[in-house]
Amino acid sequence: MDRRGFLGRTAVAGAGLIAFPACTVETRERGQQRAQKRADSDSTSKVSTFRYDEVSVADLQKQMTDGSLTSVALTEAYLARMDEIDSAGPMLRSVIERNPDARSIAQALDDERKAGKIRGPLHGIPVLVKDNIDSADKMMTTAGSLALVGTPAPRDAFIVERLRAAGVVLIGKTNLSEWANFRSSRSSSGWSGRGLQTRNPYVLDRNPCGSSSGTGSSIAASLAAVGVGTETDGSIICPSSLCGIVGLKPTIGLVSRSGIIPISATQDTAGPMGRTVADVATLLSVLTGEDARDTATASSKGHVEADYTKFLDVAALKGARIGVARNLAGFHPAADAAFNRAIKALTEAGAVVVDPVTVPNLGKFDEAEMEVLLYEFKDGLNRYLAERGSTVTYKTLAELMEYNTKEAATEMPFFGQELFDRAEKKGPLTDAAYKNALALCRKLVRTEGLDKVFAEHKLDALVAPSNGPAWPTDHVNGDRFTGGNTSYAAVAGYPTITVPMGYASELPLGLSFLGLAWTEGRLIGFAHAFEAATKARHSPKFLPTVPT
């Protein structure tokens, strides 16, 4: 949850992460920091040219179709890239674990291709997923916590089933803010006890934001073609924008949450993250679908598109009514300047710009949202742990708190678990306090908020700056968030997409398009048209610090 410093959705040696069971996090970090200091002074020169840097899913698929590329070759190239810049060199620490079966999966998909079977546009494409998404394979699902290290989940999350059916190579899992950044309000986004601190590939001493920090960092650095993140409030949008990529948070119910370690039943969702809007649309197309294990997906019936790439129209902004949420800007001069340039670009692309549009109730629902999340986190996490059965040692939130206290040297060296403590004290979801808080959120953000604004101004979308520049990573003070806009869409359960709009001293800035429920296709079209008009994104340079 970005504005409060904890973004709610937010090891195996030789599998992308070295395990150090006998030493503390401080000891581990000191050794890695020494290695980083040796590399940081010339990190840019040490990152070699990568053949598949910035190559889109469509272009990769085209190369596999014409026989100039195989899934095995592509998978091996990404794994070598991880060796070079994720676990060495710039040491991004964005991939928490690699799939030991990735090569064999790729080979099987190459064999299918030779036999004339092509499952779709993601056939043979390596994809990374966040380490709070269950996969019934040799990889663990831990939410970054050492407490869950051990036995893999017994069943794929629904979206992992969908990915496998689409023919992807599940190449690994990404690091994240531990417990999706819902453990402490003083956390450092991108840090987990299992994976340590993820770094921003644009400027290495800056934070990648969270909790889908590993997905944001890895996809920006071309460690895979696309990736899957999760969000409760900001954890797709913020790391996407701060890492200079595109991220889409869907309407609640469009993408199943079954098999994903939860925070909130009313706000959680998974979503696609990629370097282009087209890649995000391609990935979204395979993530959707009704799932009996997640009743929220029943509401998506009649709203799911089989192929979201059909909305990729460079003329999509012509005649579209776009509201400019000026009261959601103003948190940084560089972000405001980029926002003004973005508004000019929207106008030049043919949009009918309604400027300004005031979004009401700003800041009035923060406490109610927190109340909802605390209740739902305890309820949802205890249910998830019960479903994992014998594959987890700790069966309740209370037991996890005891573990963290006992293993404080590795689990809580920098910040505590005050959010865990607050959640544990909450009662069941039948409590009046929970119901009243949820009703207040819906009233302020939907009925009197976005629904009212869109109707009054006859809007197709709202735009606002996604974020301010990334802040320096600080394990003593925690996150020093520089501003952003994720809570309205998150609390409403409505979709939003962020797309690069500029930079502040090499630090990426994003533009968010917000819409009403089930308007993902429309937002994809607007974002694609803006992307085509501005071409704002460039590859990360792995700078050690902000240039002066």
Secondary structure as GFF3:
##gff-version 3
##sequence-region A 1 548
A	DSSP	three_ten_helix	2	4	.	.	.	ID=ss1
A	DSSP	alpha_helix	25	40	.	.	.	ID=ss2
A	DSSP	alpha_helix	43	46	.	.	.	ID=ss3
A	DSSP	alpha_helix	57	66	.	.	.	ID=ss4
A	DSSP	alpha_helix	71	85	.	.	.	ID=ss5
A	DSSP	beta_strand	95	98	.	.	.	ID=ss6
A	DSSP	alpha_helix	102	114	.	.	.	ID=ss7
A	DSSP	beta_strand	126	130	.	.	.	ID=ss8
A	DSSP	three_ten_helix	146	148	.	.	.	ID=ss9
A	DSSP	alpha_helix	158	165	.	.	.	ID=ss10
A	DSSP	beta_strand	169	174	.	.	.	ID=ss11
A	DSSP	three_ten_helix	178	181	.	.	.	ID=ss12
A	DSSP	beta_strand	191	192	.	.	.	ID=ss13
A	DSSP	beta_strand	196	197	.	.	.	ID=ss14
A	DSSP	alpha_helix	213	220	.	.	.	ID=ss15
A	DSSP	beta_strand	226	231	.	.	.	ID=ss16
A	DSSP	alpha_helix	237	242	.	.	.	ID=ss17
A	DSSP	beta_strand	246	249	.	.	.	ID=ss18
A	DSSP	beta_strand	269	274	.	.	.	ID=ss19
A	DSSP	alpha_helix	277	287	.	.	.	ID=ss20
A	DSSP	three_ten_helix	295	300	.	.	.	ID=ss21
A	DSSP	three_ten_helix	308	311	.	.	.	ID=ss22
A	DSSP	beta_strand	321	324	.	.	.	ID=ss23
A	DSSP	three_ten_helix	326	328	.	.	.	ID=ss24
A	DSSP	alpha_helix	333	348	.	.	.	ID=ss25
A	DSSP	beta_strand	352	354	.	.	.	ID=ss26
A	DSSP	alpha_helix	366	388	.	.	.	ID=ss27
A	DSSP	three_ten_helix	389	391	.	.	.	ID=ss28
A	DSSP	alpha_helix	397	406	.	.	.	ID=ss29
A	DSSP	alpha_helix	408	411	.	.	.	ID=ss30
A	DSSP	alpha_helix	418	424	.	.	.	ID=ss31
A	DSSP	alpha_helix	432	441	.	.	.	ID=ss32
A	DSSP	pi_helix	442	450	.	.	.	ID=ss33
A	DSSP	alpha_helix	451	457	.	.	.	ID=ss34
A	DSSP	beta_strand	461	465	.	.	.	ID=ss35
A	DSSP	alpha_helix	487	492	.	.	.	ID=ss36
A	DSSP	beta_strand	496	504	.	.	.	ID=ss37
A	DSSP	beta_strand	507	514	.	.	.	ID=ss38
A	DSSP	alpha_helix	520	534	.	.	.	ID=ss39
###
